[in-house]
């Protein structure tokens, strides 16, 4: 089941539950997917493209949340926070800082990196590891 199908199923559920926050967020995601699909490329969205799209939507809402919080607009800030929570359900869970440290320690140990000049090799291996874990 691709992202668009998941969104449509969740949209129906949110409509039946009359969940306004979920409806707003899911409609925004659906709109973004349609815009991406009709951008003229005629290419189906890959899973990586879908994740980038969701991350972009979350980032936009976090920026709005910061602005609304600074302007003491708790009502609008709550709307943004609710939408972020709905959209983040479709993103893979982020690793904690401790988990990242443990993975990096393992990579450093297996690569035998001991000097700052070995950082390029470690970063390359870490990037590949991060890509595998996000799938």
N, C-alpha and C positions, 0 to 999 in steps of 0.2 A: 504494500500500500504506500503510494507516494504521499508527499506532503499535502498536495492539493486534496486528495481523497480524505486524508486525516482531518484536514481543516473543515471540509464539508460535513463530515460526520460529527465533529465537535460543534459546528455551527448549528446543526439540527438539535443536538442535545441542549445547547445553550438557549435556543429559541423555546424549546419545550419547558425549560427550567426558568425562563424569563430572567436570565442572568445578563444584565445590561453590560457589565464590564467585559464579560467574555464575548458578548456579541460585538462590542466595539472593536476589541482586539482581533477577533477572528475575521471580521469584515475587512479590517486594515490589512491583515495578512493575505486574505483572498485577493484583495485589490492589488497588492504588490506582486503577487504571483501572476495575475492576469496581465499587469503592465509589463512584467519581465517576459512573459510568453509572447506578447504582441509587439515587442520592441523591434521586430523586423528581422530577427535572426533566424526565425523558423526552426530553432533548435530546442529540443526538450530540455528542461532544467535538470542538471545533475544534482546529486545529493549535496555536493559541496556548494553549488550555487544556491540551493535552498537554504543551507545553513548560513551562508553569507547574507542572504536576504533577511533571515530571521535576526541575525546579529545586528544588522543595520537598523531594523525596526526597534530592537531593544535599545540600541545606542541612542536613537532619536528620542525615545521616550525617557531615557535616563537624563538626557540633556534638558528636556522639558521639565522633568521632575525637579532638577536642580534650580532651574529658573523660577518655577512656581514656589518652591520652598524659600528661596531668597526673597521673593515678593510677598511672603506670608499668605499665599493662596492655598490653604490646606485642602479645600474642596477639589481644586484642579490637580493638586499634587497626588491626592488619593486616587483619582481617576487614572493618572499615569502609572502609579505603583500597581494598581490592580491589573492594568493592561500588560505591564512588564511580567507580572506573575503568570498570566495566561500564556504569553508568547514563549516564555522560558521553559514551559512544559514540553515544547517541541524541540528544544536544544539539548544536546548531550550535557551531562553533568560536568561541571568544571572541576579540575583537580584542585585540592587544597594546597597551600604553600608547602606544608610538610610532605605531601605526596610528591610534589614536584622536586623537592630537595632529595628525597629518597631515590627517585628515578635518576636524577642527575648524578648522585653519588655512585649508583650502579653503573651508569654509562662511563663515568670517569675511571672507575675501577677496571672495567672491561677493556677500555681503550688504553689504560696504562698512562694516562695523562698526568704529568707531574709539573709541567712548566706552563706559564702563560701562553707560550707559543703554540701549545696544543689545543688552545681554545677553539680554533676553527674546526678541528676534527670532532671535538665534543659537541659543538653547536650543530654540525651537520647530522650527527647521530641522534641528537636530541630532537631535531626537527622531524626526522623520519619516524622516530618513536611517537612523537605527538600526533602525527598524521595517522598512524596506525591505530592509536588509542581513541581517536575521535570518531572512528567508524563503528 
